[in-house]
Amino acid sequence: MNFDNVRFTEDHEWVRVEGEEALVGITDFAAGELGDVVYVELPDVGAEVTAGESMGTIEAVKTVADLFAPITGVVVEVNSALEDSPETVNNSPYEEGWFVKVKVSDPAQLEQLMDHARYAEFIGQ
């Protein structure tokens, strides 16, 4: 996968910008640490999410974790396929396992996030 337009948080979320919108998910590292994902609770379309604040939860066999918004914006789409197939988060975290699409409020926030090289260093890879 090409990570040129992907940014990462210290909480292991990723954001991929596509124009004024951005897809949000968790990294393969986070998916591996969580174990088998069995349920995902996501915000509704139209909900405003704020960078650094919880916007949902991820339930795995081992634990329940908060899903933090990497950027501030309004949810314009939710990956409803995860309702029936939450394991997609483990199988395809960067492609099919995304969580929400957000209309970005402040693109400058993206500059505060890590690029792929810095994230790889952050997780020790």
Backbone as ProteinMPNN parsed JSONL, in Angstrom:
{"seq_chain_A": "MNFDNVRFTEDHEWVRVEGEEALVGITDFAAGELGDVVYVELPDVGAEVTAGESMGTIEAVKTVADLFAPITGVVVEVNSALEDSPETVNNSPYEEGWFVKVKVSDPAQLEQLMDHARYAEFIGQ", "coords_chain_A": {"N_chain_A": [[0.827, -1.191, 0.0], [0.412, 2.279, -0.668], [1.605, 4.787, 1.335], [1.815, 7.521, 1.172], [-0.092, 9.636, 1.4], [-1.113, 9.233, 3.907], [-1.617, 9.654, 7.373], [-0.682, 9.257, 10.829], [-1.644, 8.555, 14.253], [-0.545, 8.703, 17.716], [-2.158, 7.029, 19.066], [-2.619, 5.003, 17.373], [-4.39, 5.287, 15.222], [-5.224, 5.806, 11.78], [-5.308, 8.179, 9.096], [-6.458, 8.945, 5.927], [-6.262, 11.249, 3.492], [-8.507, 12.469, 1.093], [-9.052, 14.741, -1.004], [-11.303, 17.035, 0.337], [-12.14, 15.344, 2.216], [-11.612, 12.603, 4.515], [-10.594, 9.281, 5.111], [-10.806, 7.173, 7.968], [-9.216, 4.914, 10.164], [-7.915, 2.072, 12.041], [-4.524, 1.1, 12.654], [-2.588, -1.669, 11.275], [-0.891, -2.572, 13.234], [-2.251, -1.838, 15.608], [-4.594, -3.368, 15.256], [-3.492, -5.906, 15.408], [-2.542, -5.893, 18.044], [-4.937, -5.674, 19.456], [-6.225, -8.047, 18.851], [-8.683, -10.45, 17.741], [-11.213, -8.649, 16.297], [-14.515, -8.13, 17.306], [-16.709, -6.48, 17.429], [-17.737, -3.224, 16.467], [-18.338, 0.054, 17.391], [-19.542, 2.92, 16.014], [-19.628, 6.494, 15.238], [-22.611, 8.331, 14.261], [-23.643, 9.236, 10.91], [-23.255, 12.619, 10.168], [-22.52, 13.35, 12.685], [-20.357, 15.349, 14.707], [-16.916, 15.087, 15.076], [-14.075, 15.317, 17.213], [-10.665, 16.055, 17.151], [-8.517, 13.886, 18.898], [-10.434, 13.091, 20.713], [-12.722, 10.569, 21.906], [-14.53, 8.69, 19.509], [-15.911, 6.441, 19.236], [-16.035, 2.852, 19.84], [-14.018, -0.116, 19.93], [-14.428, -3.47, 20.049], [-12.78, -6.293, 21.049], [-11.806, -9.769, 21.272], [-10.097, -9.877, 23.437], [-10.274, -7.339, 24.718], [-11.809, -4.052, 25.211], [-11.597, -1.079, 23.408], [-11.169, 2.473, 23.068], [-11.941, 4.365, 20.163], [-10.242, 6.892, 18.763], [-10.672, 10.136, 17.379], [-8.657, 11.226, 14.76], [-8.637, 13.678, 13.575], [-10.515, 16.771, 13.42], [-13.884, 17.069, 12.429], [-16.834, 16.466, 10.369], [-18.765, 13.559, 10.291], [-19.3, 11.932, 7.301], [-19.743, 9.544, 6.144], [-20.19, 6.141, 7.108], [-18.636, 3.036, 7.644], [-20.616, 0.684, 7.077], [-20.418, -2.01, 6.551], [-18.901, -3.142, 8.521], [-20.59, -3.767, 10.584], [-21.708, -6.302, 10.122], [-19.412, -7.712, 9.559], [-17.07, -7.414, 11.459], [-14.508, -8.419, 11.667], [-13.152, -7.647, 9.45], [-11.61, -5.458, 10.047], [-9.315, -6.583, 11.144], [-8.419, -8.128, 8.987], [-8.076, -6.392, 6.806], [-6.995, -3.664, 7.468], [-6.276, -1.179, 6.305], [-7.625, -0.934, 3.938], [-10.389, -2.276, 3.287], [-11.268, -2.225, 5.906], [-11.75, 0.302, 7.026], [-13.162, 2.907, 9.168], [-14.751, 5.401, 9.35], [-15.7, 8.124, 7.165], [-14.678, 11.413, 7.035], [-15.535, 14.828, 6.763], [-13.134, 17.143, 6.557], [-12.403, 19.6, 8.941], [-10.25, 21.268, 9.666], [-7.563, 21.298, 7.866], [-4.914, 21.771, 8.591], [-4.45, 20.364, 10.91], [-3.581, 17.886, 10.149], [-0.879, 18.091, 9.737], [0.21, 17.833, 12.198], [0.243, 15.188, 12.718], [1.847, 11.936, 12.452], [3.949, 10.89, 9.736], [4.296, 7.935, 7.631], [6.911, 6.874, 7.952], [7.776, 8.0, 10.391], [5.812, 6.922, 12.058], [6.345, 4.169, 11.849], [8.837, 4.101, 13.089], [8.011, 4.938, 15.619], [6.534, 2.719, 16.528], [8.515, 0.91, 16.613], [9.442, -0.419, 14.311]], "CA_chain_A": [[0.0, 0.0, 0.0], [1.115, 3.553, -0.708], [1.279, 5.551, 2.54], [2.204, 8.92, 0.969], [-1.103, 10.584, 1.879], [-1.67, 8.687, 5.146], [-1.013, 10.153, 8.602], [-0.91, 8.345, 11.95], [-1.646, 9.115, 15.606], [0.106, 7.872, 18.733], [-3.168, 6.062, 19.507], [-2.646, 3.985, 16.321], [-5.37, 5.513, 14.169], [-4.674, 6.38, 10.547], [-6.22, 9.033, 8.345], [-6.03, 9.085, 4.534], [-6.98, 12.388, 2.936], [-8.95, 12.405, -0.304], [-9.7, 16.03, -1.204], [-11.73, 17.654, 1.598], [-12.594, 14.276, 3.096], [-10.56, 11.695, 4.951], [-10.963, 7.995, 5.694], [-10.178, 6.953, 9.266], [-9.229, 3.532, 10.63], [-6.809, 1.758, 12.949], [-3.383, 0.502, 11.963], [-2.431, -3.114, 11.406], [-0.262, -2.777, 14.533], [-3.329, -1.793, 16.609], [-5.46, -4.53, 15.04], [-2.759, -7.054, 15.933], [-2.503, -5.794, 19.498], [-6.283, -5.912, 19.974], [-6.684, -9.411, 18.601], [-9.839, -10.573, 16.858], [-12.261, -7.653, 16.51], [-15.83, -8.77, 17.242], [-17.759, -5.47, 17.359], [-17.267, -1.85, 16.33], [-19.375, 1.074, 17.583], [-19.088, 4.111, 15.299], [-20.555, 7.622, 15.306], [-23.596, 8.423, 13.19], [-23.429, 10.23, 9.858], [-23.675, 13.94, 10.632], [-21.92, 13.636, 13.989], [-19.09, 16.058, 14.679], [-15.875, 14.437, 15.863], [-13.023, 16.256, 17.587], [-9.342, 15.43, 17.224], [-8.07, 13.459, 20.214], [-11.535, 12.641, 21.552], [-13.311, 9.293, 21.51], [-15.662, 8.766, 18.576], [-16.498, 5.116, 19.177], [-15.283, 1.809, 20.529], [-13.671, -1.335, 19.214], [-14.46, -4.588, 20.983], [-12.063, -7.478, 20.582], [-11.933, -10.896, 22.185], [-9.294, -9.607, 24.626], [-10.458, -6.046, 25.354], [-12.578, -3.007, 24.54], [-10.756, 0.107, 23.308], [-11.754, 3.651, 22.433], [-11.478, 4.798, 18.847], [-10.068, 8.332, 18.863], [-10.675, 10.882, 16.119], [-7.349, 11.828, 14.497], [-8.862, 15.04, 13.098], [-11.839, 17.319, 13.682], [-14.706, 17.177, 11.233], [-18.18, 15.911, 10.414], [-18.853, 12.231, 9.687], [-20.137, 11.944, 6.098], [-20.022, 8.152, 5.788], [-19.782, 5.123, 8.078], [-18.439, 1.739, 6.999], [-21.664, -0.179, 7.628], [-20.039, -3.411, 6.368], [-18.288, -3.634, 9.756], [-21.641, -4.286, 11.473], [-21.826, -7.74, 9.89], [-18.09, -8.331, 9.416], [-16.071, -6.609, 12.17], [-13.176, -9.004, 11.483], [-12.515, -6.952, 8.332], [-10.616, -4.572, 10.642], [-8.091, -7.371, 11.266], [-8.001, -8.665, 7.691], [-7.784, -5.349, 5.835], [-7.145, -2.425, 8.228], [-6.068, 0.04, 5.511], [-8.445, -0.92, 2.716], [-11.809, -2.532, 3.532], [-11.586, -2.111, 7.331], [-11.841, 1.685, 7.517], [-14.313, 3.125, 10.048], [-15.602, 6.518, 8.951], [-15.184, 9.165, 6.281], [-14.919, 12.675, 7.721], [-15.251, 16.085, 6.065], [-12.101, 17.74, 7.394], [-12.652, 20.992, 9.325], [-8.999, 22.02, 9.719], [-6.506, 20.486, 7.259], [-3.624, 21.994, 9.257], [-4.281, 19.343, 11.953], [-2.887, 16.733, 9.574], [0.566, 18.32, 9.843], [0.623, 17.452, 13.554], [0.264, 13.731, 12.791], [3.066, 11.3, 11.951], [3.948, 10.213, 8.441], [4.512, 6.499, 7.799], [8.265, 6.61, 8.459], [7.798, 8.331, 11.83], [4.975, 5.963, 12.776], [7.091, 2.905, 11.895], [9.843, 4.292, 14.126], [7.265, 5.032, 16.873], [6.156, 1.372, 16.981], [9.721, 0.094, 16.666], [9.623, -1.257, 13.117]], "C_chain_A": [[0.868, 1.25, 0.0], [0.66, 4.406, 0.48], [1.598, 7.038, 2.393], [1.197, 9.908, 1.536], [-1.801, 10.084, 3.14], [-0.891, 9.266, 6.325], [-1.475, 9.287, 9.755], [-0.884, 9.09, 13.279], [-0.87, 8.187, 16.541], [-0.857, 6.845, 19.308], [-3.422, 4.991, 18.45], [-3.849, 4.077, 15.384], [-4.64, 6.045, 12.942], [-5.762, 7.223, 9.889], [-5.637, 9.213, 6.946], [-6.898, 10.152, 3.87], [-7.265, 12.178, 1.454], [-9.735, 13.69, -0.565], [-10.021, 16.672, 0.131], [-12.19, 16.613, 2.605], [-11.427, 13.349, 3.44], [-11.173, 10.413, 5.496], [-10.18, 7.819, 6.984], [-10.295, 5.477, 9.622], [-8.157, 3.33, 11.683], [-5.739, 1.026, 12.156], [-3.365, -1.015, 12.119], [-1.768, -3.454, 12.736], [-1.34, -2.821, 15.625], [-4.238, -3.006, 16.486], [-4.8, -5.787, 15.599], [-2.711, -7.077, 17.449], [-3.867, -6.102, 20.117], [-6.687, -7.37, 19.891], [-7.923, -9.376, 17.725], [-10.928, -9.564, 17.219], [-13.619, -8.317, 16.308], [-16.975, -7.765, 17.132], [-17.126, -4.089, 17.259], [-18.464, -0.92, 16.501], [-18.844, 2.385, 17.008], [-20.085, 5.249, 15.457], [-21.525, 7.601, 14.128], [-23.146, 9.411, 12.128], [-24.002, 11.55, 10.348], [-23.088, 14.318, 11.975], [-20.615, 14.411, 13.795], [-18.117, 15.318, 15.583], [-14.746, 15.438, 16.076], [-11.709, 15.51, 17.758], [-8.968, 15.12, 18.67], [-9.166, 12.966, 21.131], [-12.133, 11.342, 21.017], [-14.479, 9.522, 20.565], [-16.332, 7.405, 18.416], [-15.658, 4.134, 19.955], [-15.063, 0.614, 19.606], [-13.634, -2.444, 20.263], [-13.768, -5.774, 20.334], [-12.254, -8.586, 21.607], [-11.249, -10.58, 23.512], [-9.704, -8.353, 25.394], [-11.447, -5.171, 24.594], [-11.716, -1.755, 24.556], [-11.527, 1.25, 22.67], [-11.137, 3.859, 21.063], [-11.44, 6.317, 18.906], [-10.054, 8.974, 17.477], [-9.286, 11.496, 15.904], [-7.451, 13.288, 14.049], [-10.284, 15.468, 13.459], [-12.606, 17.43, 12.371], [-16.085, 16.584, 11.464], [-18.189, 14.578, 9.671], [-19.806, 12.295, 8.487], [-20.471, 10.529, 5.627], [-19.483, 7.236, 6.879], [-19.657, 3.804, 7.324], [-19.404, 0.725, 7.611], [-21.351, -1.664, 7.455], [-19.438, -4.0, 7.645], [-19.32, -4.163, 10.748], [-21.739, -5.802, 11.352], [-20.482, -8.453, 9.865], [-17.004, -7.51, 10.116], [-14.641, -7.13, 12.004], [-12.437, -8.384, 10.299], [-11.44, -5.995, 8.835], [-9.282, -5.3, 10.771], [-7.535, -7.772, 9.905], [-7.532, -7.597, 6.71], [-7.884, -3.962, 6.483], [-7.026, -1.146, 7.403], [-6.965, 0.131, 4.279], [-9.921, -1.065, 3.058], [-12.226, -2.262, 4.981], [-11.597, -0.702, 7.889], [-13.121, 1.863, 8.326], [-15.27, 4.197, 9.53], [-14.891, 7.377, 7.911], [-15.629, 10.494, 6.886], [-14.635, 13.836, 6.772], [-14.359, 16.885, 6.991], [-12.398, 19.217, 7.661], [-11.386, 21.839, 9.243], [-7.858, 21.167, 9.169], [-5.143, 20.652, 7.925], [-3.385, 20.966, 10.361], [-3.486, 18.149, 11.438], [-1.373, 16.857, 9.725], [1.097, 17.93, 11.217], [0.723, 15.935, 13.712], [1.532, 13.182, 12.152], [2.891, 10.793, 10.518], [4.309, 8.75, 8.687], [5.88, 6.178, 8.394], [8.344, 6.886, 9.963], [6.957, 7.346, 12.622], [5.693, 4.621, 12.913], [8.164, 2.965, 12.978], [9.176, 4.294, 15.51], [6.907, 3.642, 17.41], [7.34, 0.4, 16.948], [9.912, -0.831, 15.482], [10.6, -0.641, 12.157]], "O_chain_A": [[1.94, 1.268, 0.605], [-0.524, 4.712, 0.615], [1.648, 7.751, 3.396], [1.594, 10.927, 2.102], [-2.94, 10.46, 3.415], [0.336, 9.359, 6.285], [-2.529, 8.654, 9.681], [-0.207, 10.107, 13.428], [-0.578, 7.041, 16.2], [-0.431, 5.894, 19.963], [-4.325, 4.167, 18.6], [-4.279, 3.072, 14.818], [-3.576, 6.655, 13.051], [-6.957, 7.01, 10.095], [-4.473, 9.584, 6.791], [-8.106, 9.98, 3.709], [-6.4, 11.772, 0.678], [-10.95, 13.724, -0.37], [-9.137, 16.843, 0.969], [-12.585, 16.954, 3.72], [-10.406, 13.319, 2.753], [-12.148, 10.449, 6.247], [-9.035, 8.257, 7.09], [-11.338, 4.86, 9.409], [-7.559, 4.293, 12.164], [-6.016, 0.414, 11.125], [-4.041, -1.571, 12.984], [-2.044, -4.507, 13.31], [-1.346, -3.724, 16.462], [-4.613, -3.607, 17.492], [-5.468, -6.632, 16.193], [-2.824, -8.135, 18.069], [-3.943, -6.719, 21.179], [-7.405, -7.874, 20.754], [-8.181, -8.384, 17.044], [-11.495, -9.616, 18.31], [-13.861, -8.974, 15.295], [-18.094, -8.142, 16.782], [-16.103, -3.818, 17.889], [-19.484, -1.086, 15.832], [-17.82, 2.899, 17.46], [-21.251, 5.014, 15.773], [-21.282, 6.932, 13.124], [-22.362, 10.318, 12.408], [-25.11, 11.591, 10.883], [-23.148, 15.482, 12.371], [-19.867, 14.166, 12.848], [-18.45, 14.965, 16.714], [-14.492, 16.295, 15.23], [-11.645, 14.474, 18.42], [-9.085, 15.971, 19.552], [-8.878, 12.47, 22.22], [-12.056, 11.057, 19.822], [-15.306, 10.411, 20.772], [-17.209, 7.231, 17.57], [-14.703, 4.506, 20.637], [-15.807, 0.376, 18.654], [-12.895, -2.359, 21.244], [-14.115, -6.201, 19.233], [-12.802, -8.357, 22.685], [-11.738, -10.955, 24.577], [-9.506, -8.296, 26.607], [-11.867, -5.5, 23.484], [-11.161, -1.398, 25.596], [-12.415, 1.037, 21.844], [-9.963, 3.564, 20.839], [-12.475, 6.962, 19.077], [-9.495, 8.423, 16.529], [-8.79, 12.212, 16.774], [-6.481, 14.04, 14.13], [-11.14, 14.638, 13.762], [-12.058, 17.828, 11.343], [-16.458, 16.246, 12.588], [-17.682, 14.48, 8.554], [-20.971, 12.665, 8.632], [-21.372, 10.336, 4.811], [-18.454, 7.518, 7.494], [-20.482, 3.494, 6.465], [-19.054, 0.002, 8.544], [-21.949, -2.499, 8.134], [-19.458, -5.216, 7.835], [-18.974, -4.921, 11.654], [-21.841, -6.506, 12.358], [-20.41, -9.655, 10.119], [-16.117, -6.969, 9.456], [-13.679, -6.382, 12.176], [-11.229, -8.572, 10.157], [-10.462, -5.742, 8.132], [-8.229, -4.708, 10.534], [-6.322, -7.757, 9.695], [-6.676, -7.868, 5.868], [-8.745, -3.167, 6.107], [-7.616, -0.127, 7.764], [-7.043, 1.186, 3.649], [-10.637, -0.064, 3.113], [-13.413, -2.087, 5.257], [-11.468, -0.518, 9.099], [-14.056, 1.074, 8.196], [-16.45, 3.931, 9.302], [-13.666, 7.364, 7.791], [-16.802, 10.68, 7.208], [-13.629, 13.837, 6.064], [-14.774, 17.266, 8.085], [-12.618, 19.991, 6.73], [-11.432, 22.989, 8.807], [-7.249, 20.397, 9.912], [-4.301, 19.759, 7.831], [-2.234, 20.715, 10.719], [-2.797, 17.478, 12.206], [-0.669, 15.852, 9.827], [2.298, 17.719, 11.382], [1.228, 15.449, 14.724], [2.21, 13.882, 11.4], [1.816, 10.327, 10.141], [4.596, 8.364, 9.82], [5.991, 5.301, 9.251], [8.913, 6.094, 10.715], [7.33, 6.966, 13.732], [5.654, 4.003, 13.978], [8.376, 1.991, 13.7], [9.711, 3.722, 16.46], [6.97, 3.413, 18.618], [7.181, -0.79, 17.223], [10.48, -1.914, 15.625], [10.87, -1.212, 11.1]]}, "name": "protein", "num_of_chains": 1, "seq": "MNFDNVRFTEDHEWVRVEGEEALVGITDFAAGELGDVVYVELPDVGAEVTAGESMGTIEAVKTVADLFAPITGVVVEVNSALEDSPETVNNSPYEEGWFVKVKVSDPAQLEQLMDHARYAEFIGQ"}
